[in-house]
Amino acid sequence: MTKSRPPVRYRDAGVDIEAGDEFVRRIKNAVDRTRTPGVLGAIGGFGGLFAPDLSGMREPVFVSSADGVGTKLKIAFRTGAHDRVGGDLVRHCANDIAVLGAQPLFFLDYLATGRLEPDVLARLVEGMAAACEAEGIALLGGETAEMPGFYADGEYDAAGFIVGVCDRPAILDGSKIVPGDRLVGFPSAGLHTNGYSLARRIVDSTPEIDWDARPDSLEGATVADALMAPHLSYTSAIRELIADPQVTAKGFAHITGGGIGGNLKRILPANTEARVLAGSWGEPPIFGLLRRGGDVPEDEMRAAFNLGIGLIAVVDGETEIGLPIGEVVPGTGRVVWVD
């Protein structure tokens, strides 16, 4: 007679359905607070439903973007600031479509983890929901994948997807930029969501700027605190500059991976060149700490980090909004730093 074996259940393989149900219960109220007039149905369906109000637009164009927060997640695992990176994810995506002149409609998320911890992921989604509520974006739905053995214990990955709408004649793609236009910068709070692989390498290899160290330059904050500074939203600033009667906004660059040069050149016409005035704004002190700690060459700093500027607008005159940081001249589509 063969010996009977105990039955194998899904939980034995590492997937906890009850924990998934608890997670959905935890986030329901936070998600409900992001509800906007276009939302149809409730969280938990197979797909999110949204009925956009396109009245007043001659040629509505949907604008979408998808992104993540990179290895900043590693610092969230260390510090427990899961709500912070949830908000960062929303604001990063919102900025990416706002620079084209779009109004956001709804946001979706994808979360993946090895073992679902309802409290941790609930804080992550609560951070997303708070940012969506502040931006007037509906958190329409998402996917939570529990994949045992695929992620290390206590870790997860997160991605965001956003959809907005813009009237086609109002799209800001930089095509009208000409020599003589001005560069206007908007400060960042720190690294935002880019350059963290280099930053982590520097901190891990430099004892004097350990994660829990409080260098004088950070004015009481730890290195981990400074690196977890939020990715700022620029949606209000973009709308304000577009409405400024003194200037015409011709293009915006969200300064993410690739730094100022790598992102500003994405909106420059081929017959122009952007001249960025180094030193025309104040750097958050975390950048100087990383520069010195890793003995990082300046060209590498400029390629990896935003260096204190999270958004650049190109306008046709002078404005009191933002900081003057350079100009557009004839050229071949390059971005040149003027020291």
KAGILIN-V669737 format. One record per backbone hydrogen bond with DSSP energy under -1.0 kcal/mol. CO is the residue of the C=O (numbers start at 1). NH is the residue of the N-H. If there is no record, write none. Layout:
co & nh
CO & NH
CO & NH
//
This chain:
co & nh
10 & 15
11 & 14
16 & 20
17 & 21
18 & 22
19 & 23
20 & 24
21 & 25
22 & 26
23 & 27
24 & 28
27 & 31
28 & 32
29 & 33
31 & 34
32 & 35
36 & 39
38 & 51
49 & 40
54 & 57
59 & 168
61 & 166
63 & 164
65 & 162
67 & 160
69 & 72
70 & 73
71 & 74
72 & 76
73 & 77
74 & 78
75 & 79
76 & 80
80 & 82
81 & 85
82 & 86
83 & 87
84 & 88
85 & 89
86 & 90
87 & 91
88 & 92
89 & 93
90 & 94
91 & 95
92 & 96
93 & 97
94 & 98
95 & 99
97 & 100
97 & 102
98 & 101
100 & 172
103 & 165
105 & 138
106 & 163
107 & 140
108 & 161
109 & 143
110 & 159
111 & 145
112 & 157
113 & 147
117 & 121
118 & 122
119 & 123
120 & 124
121 & 125
122 & 126
123 & 127
124 & 128
125 & 129
126 & 130
127 & 131
128 & 132
129 & 133
130 & 134
131 & 135
132 & 136
132 & 137
138 & 107
138 & 140
141 & 109
143 & 111
145 & 113
147 & 150
152 & 155
157 & 112
159 & 110
160 & 67
161 & 108
162 & 65
163 & 105
163 & 106
164 & 63
165 & 103
166 & 61
167 & 170
168 & 171
174 & 177
178 & 181
181 & 328
182 & 315
183 & 325
184 & 313
185 & 323
186 & 310
186 & 311
191 & 194
195 & 199
196 & 200
197 & 201
198 & 202
199 & 203
200 & 204
201 & 205
203 & 206
206 & 209
207 & 210
210 & 213
211 & 224
213 & 223
215 & 218
216 & 219
218 & 221
222 & 226
223 & 227
224 & 228
226 & 229
234 & 238
235 & 239
236 & 240
237 & 241
238 & 242
239 & 243
244 & 247
248 & 316
250 & 174
251 & 314
253 & 312
254 & 256
256 & 259
258 & 262
259 & 263
260 & 264
261 & 265
264 & 267
269 & 272
271 & 331
272 & 333
273 & 329
274 & 336
275 & 327
276 & 338
277 & 280
284 & 287
285 & 289
286 & 290
287 & 291
288 & 292
289 & 293
290 & 294
291 & 296
297 & 301
298 & 302
299 & 303
300 & 304
301 & 305
306 & 309
308 & 188
310 & 255
311 & 186
312 & 253
313 & 184
314 & 250
314 & 251
315 & 182
323 & 185
325 & 277
326 & 183
327 & 275
328 & 180
329 & 273
334 & 274
336 & 276
338 & 278
//
